Amino acid sequence: MILVAISILIFNIPFGYWRANVKKFSFQWILAIHLPIPFIIIERLAGGIGFAWITYPLMITAFFLGQFLGGKLYLFLKNYKHYPVSSCFIMDCYRNCWS
């Protein structure tokens, strides 16, 4: 169960990064929140934890923590590192951090 929660957290960081760069309540903002949900369902089923009520607090916490950390990462790169940032976490890391 912990490994599933960690993978959900890591998977949500790029989506939180994207969400932080778009207008609140816009179509892209809604997509950034809801696109990871099918992955979470597949991950829960593949991980064998199913949908037991006891697992919800940990999974929801991992989801929102990943979104939160992605948003904070976006703000950190934009405001403190003064990197040119876009909505794509992977491309920004490639351009600014690894080159």
N, C-alpha and C positions, 0 to 999 in steps of 0.2 A: 504494500500500500504506500509506503514511503517513496519507493522508486517511481511509482505512478505520479505521485504528487510533485516530485522533483521534475519529472519530465513535463508535466503541465506547467509548472512555473517557468521553466526554461523556454518552452514553446510559446508562452504568452509574452515574453519580453519584446520580441520584434513587433508584435501587435500593439503593445502599449506604447512603443516608440512611434509607430505610425499614428496611433490615436492622439498622441500629444501634439502632432504637427498639423492636424486638421481642425476645422471649425466644429465646436461642440454641437451635438445633435444633428450634424450633417449626415448624408448618406455614407460617406467614408468613415465617419466616426462610429456609426452603427455597425458597419461591416467590420471594423477593427475589433469591436467587442464580440460580435457574434460568429465570425468565421472560425475561430478556434473551437467552438462547441462540438462540431462533428468529430474533430480529432479527440476531444476529451471523451466522448462517448465510445469511440473505437478503442481508446487507450484503457478505459475502464473495463470494457469487455475482454480485451486481449490480456489485460493484467489479472483477470480472474477475480476482481473485487466486486463486480456487478454494481447494483444500485442500492446496497444496504444503507439504511439511514445513518448508521454510525460513521460512514465514510464521507458524508456530505460536508461537515465542517472543515475537514482537512483539504478536500478538493476545492471547495469554494475559496478558502484562504489562499491556496496555491494559485488559483486563477487570478484573483485580485492582486495578490502580491506580484505576480509576473507583469500584470498590466501596470501596476504602480512603479515597479522598478524600470520598466521600459520607458515610461514617461519621464522619470527622474534622470535616466541616462540621456534622453534627448535634451532635456534642459541643461544638464551638465556639459554636454558637448557644445551646445549652442552658446551658452552664457559664459562658461568658465574657460573652455578651451578655444572658443571663438573659431570653431571649425565651420566650414560651410556644410550645413545639414539639409537633408531632404526627408522624405517620408520613409525611405528604405534603410533600415538598420544595417543590413548586410553591405550594401553599396557604400554607405557612409563609413563603415569600419574599414572596408577595403581602401577607399580613397584617403581617409584621414589617419587611420591607425596603422595600417600595414604597408603603406608605401612611402 
